[in-house]
Amino acid sequence: MKGVVIKSTGSWYDVRIIPFEDGIKGDVIKCRLKGVFRLDESKEKDSNPVAVGDKVTLEKGDADDTWTIAEIEARENYIVRSSPKHKGARQIIAANLDQVLLIVTMANPRTSTGFIDRFLLTAEAYHIPVVIIFNKQDLLDAKTKAKQDYVAGIYQSIGYKTVFVSALKAEHLEEVKELMKDKTSLIAGHSGVGKSTLMNAIQPQLNLRTENISRITGKGMHTTTFAEMHPLDFGGNVIDTPGIREFGIMDFKPEEISHYYVEMREVLNNCKFNNCLHENEPDCAVKQAYLEGKVSEERYSNYLNIMLDYKANYKHWE
């Protein structure tokens, strides 16, 4: 029997049976991972061998009625980050996605472009389209509105779609619903940016728990504990995720990182050296593009910070 993992809570997994298989119409059953389970080489560094969105084969246990996950199908794509709990391991956030809706805010809390760029880098590497949704339009003053216009302009200029909404006021949500229709979408972003509020506004019966921003830290507090996939009444699925405070990257060699900056990718072949890191090398086409304003100062600065961080930790991820 085959199904799709819709929730992982550690040792137990909720699996939605693929409709009409063996006469079962989309039922959800709880499963464990099979006792003797061999991971393929690509999953050996994963802190979570099974992720929400994985397509799996199930087997019935011999001794009782418990079902087990016997096989995980090859993933079409996935979003991965370095595990916050296990050094050198990676955490699969979700698999088999049509797109990511990256929720960002310019205030209460503020999403940095450094976080956005790290997320986009990983999504580009695994060929997952990203839509950047600027939430909390109802909270913007003139200063934060100007900051938002500046940040949005950076990403619009290099081809990323941006949408501006107020989840709390349920404003401008039809465009988001149209983007999500008949697709499997991952909702991602910092804690407190309004992911659960947005989903409740789009489909109220989800009734996802929401929380106010911490008065002490000014940051969001986790309300979603585990990633979970929900079906949408208007077609498609949405995967709600716990808020991500930091997004560590891995799986790349340092010289590969610029390949996933879309504006840098256009000029890479013009660099003098094939392994150019675009820092201080002579005849660097990326550095020249930055000096000419074709690569934004914000993005180039974030790239240099990612390189510093990555090279400092690369030995742990080899």
N, C-alpha and C positions, 0 to 999 in steps of 0.2 A: 504494500500500500504506500502511496506517495502523498506528500503534503508540503506545506510551507511553514517554517518556524515563524510564529507571530509574537512570541515572548520568551525571554530567557531570564530565569531567576536564580541562576547558579547551577544546581544539580538537576533541576527540572525545566522542561521546555514545553510550552504550549504550541501545538502544531495544528494548523487548519488543514483538514483533509481536502485534497484537490476535488472539486465538485464532481459528483456523479461516478467517481471511481468506486468500484465494489458496492454500488448502491448507497453510498454515504454522501449526503449532500452538504458539503461544507462544514461538517461538524468539527469541533475543536476538542482534541484529546491531550492529556498530559503524558509526557514521555521522559524517559531517562536516556542517557547515552549508553550504548551497548558496552558491557563490561570489558570485553577485549575489542578495542577500537583502534585501528591503525590510521594515523594521520598521514596524508601525503606530505612530501617535503615542504610544499608551500605553506602548510599550516603548522609546522612544528614549532614556530616561534610565537604562535598566537596564544594570548592569555585566555581567550575564549574560543575553543575549537568550533563551536556552533554559534552562528550569529542570526539575529532576526533578518528574515528575508531569504535564508538558505532554503533550498529545495532539497528535501530529504526522503529517504526510503525507510519505512518503518517495518518492524517485525514484532510479532506477538510473543511475549515471554512464555516459557514452558511451564513454570511453576504457578503462575498466577495470571491475572488479567492485565498486567502491566505491559505497555508498549515500549519498545526501545528504538532509538535512532541507529540504524545499521549502516547507513551510507549517506554521505553528503555529496550532492552533485557539484560538478565544477561551477564556480561562480562566474557570472558574466562580468561583474565588476564588484567593487566594494569601497567603502570609506574606511581608512585605517589611520590610527595614530599610535604613538608610542604609549605603552601602558602606563598609567599614572601610579600603578602599584607594583609592577614587576619590571625592574630595570632590564633592558635588553629585549623585552618582549613587546609585541605589538597587540593592540586591541582593535578588533574588527567592530566598528560601530553598527554597520548594517550592510547587507549584500543584495545584489540583483536589483539595482535602482534604475529608474528612468531619469530621475533628476533629484537635485537637492534644492530646497528652499532655505537659504541662509538668512536667518532673521537677525537684523542688526538694529541698534539704536544709537542715537547721538547723545543721549542723556538718560540718566536714571535706569540702567547704567550706560556708560559710553563704551561702544565697541571700537577697538583700535583697528587701524588698517593693517597693523602687523598680524593680528588674529585673522582678519579677512584673507590676507595674502597666503598665510600658511594653509588655510582651509582650501583656497582655490588651487594652490599648488598640488595638493593631494588629489583633488577632484579632477584636475587636468590630467594627472598621471594615469588615472583609471578611466578616463574618457567619460566622465559623468557631468552633464550640463548643470550649471548652477544659476539660479535666479537669486539676486540679492534683494531682499524685502526690507525696506526701511520702515520700522514700526514706530508707534507712539508719536504720530504727527500732531496729536492733540497737546503734546507737552513742549513743543518747540517754541522758543522765543527767537528774536531776530538773530542773536549770536549763534545759537545752535542750528537754526535754519540755514544760515550762511555756511556753517561747517558741513552740514549735510549736503548742500549743493556742491561744495568743493569735493567731498569724498565721492559722491555719486558720479560726478563728472569724470573722475579718474577712471572708474570702471565702465561707464558708458562709452568712453572714448576708445576702449580696447575691446568692445563688443559684448560686454556682459549686460544682460537685461536687468533693469531695476524697477521696482514697484514700490509705491509709497502708500502706507495704510495706517489706520488707527484701529487696532483690534478691539480696544476698550470701547470705542464709539461705533464699532462695526461699520467703518467707512472705507470705501474703495476695495471691498472684498470680492466683488464679482470677477475682477481680473484674476485674482488668486485662484478662485474656484475654477475658472476656465483653464488656467495653467495646470491644475491638478487633475482635471477630468480624465478618467481612463488611464491614469499613470500611477506608478508606485513612486511616491515622493518621500524623501527624508526631510524632516524639519529639524534644523540644527541652529545652534547659536549659544551665546553665554546664558547662564542662569539669569532670569529676570528680564529678558528682552521681550517676553510675552508670547512664547511659543504655544503654551497651553491655552492662553486667552484667545489667541488667533484661531486655534483649532475649534474651541468651543463656539466662537462666533460663526465659523464656517459650518459646523455641524454640531448644534447644541446638545444633542443626545449623547455625545461622547462624554460630557460632564467631567472633563479632566480637572484635576485639582490645581488650583493656582495659589500663589503666595505673594505677599507684598515684598518690596525691596527691604533689606535689612537696614534699620536706622543706624546701626553701629558701623557697618562696613560700607554702606552705600551700594552693595552688590546684591545680585539676586540670590535667593536661597533655593536649593534643589527641591522641586515638587515632584518631578518624574524620577522614580528610583531606577527603573529598568526600561530599556528600549522596548517599544511595543507597537505592533502593526494593527491598524484599525481599517475596516472597510468604509468606503465613502458612499453615501446614498446616491450621489450623482455620478458614480463610476470611478474606479481606481482604489488605491490604498494610500494611507499616510502612516509613516513611522515616526512616532513621537520619541524623542531621546532625552536623557538627562542633560542638563545644562553643562556646557564645556567651558571650564575656566581657562584652561590653556590647551593649545593644540600642538603637541610635539610631532615632528615629522620623522619618518624613517623610510627604509626600503630604497633609498637613492644613493648613488655616489655623488660626492660634492660637485663634480663637473656636470652632472645631469640636471641639477636643480634649475638652471636657467632655461632648460628646454620646456619647462612647464609654466614659464612666464610667457603669455601669448605674444606680447609685444617684443620681447627679446628674441623669441624663436624666429622672427622674420629676418633677423640680421646676423644670426649666429655663424652662418657659413662665411661671413666676411671677416671674421676674426683671423689674425695671423696664425694663431696656434689652435689646433683641434681641441686641446684640453684646457682652453682659456677659462679662467674662473671669473673674468670680468671685474677684477679688482684693480691691480696695478700693472697688468701685462701691457707691453707695447702693441700698438696697432689693434686695439680692441674695438670691435664694431659696436658692441653693446655700450661701452663707456662713451663712445662718440655719439651714439643715439641719445644717451642721457644728456650729454652736453648740448645737443641740438634740441632738447625738449621733446623728443619722440618717446622717451621713457620718463615717466614722472619722477620727480625728486622723492616723493613719498614711497613709491614702489621700489625705486633703486635703493633707498636707504633700508627698507625692510628686507630686500634681497641680501644686502651686506650683513645685516643682523642675523638672518637665517643662516648664512654661510658661517659666521663666527660660532653660532650655537651648534650647528651641525658638525663642523670640523672638531669641536671640543668633545662631542659625544659619539662621533662616528665609530670609534674603536669598540664601543659597546654594541653596535648594531651590525657588525660585519658577520 
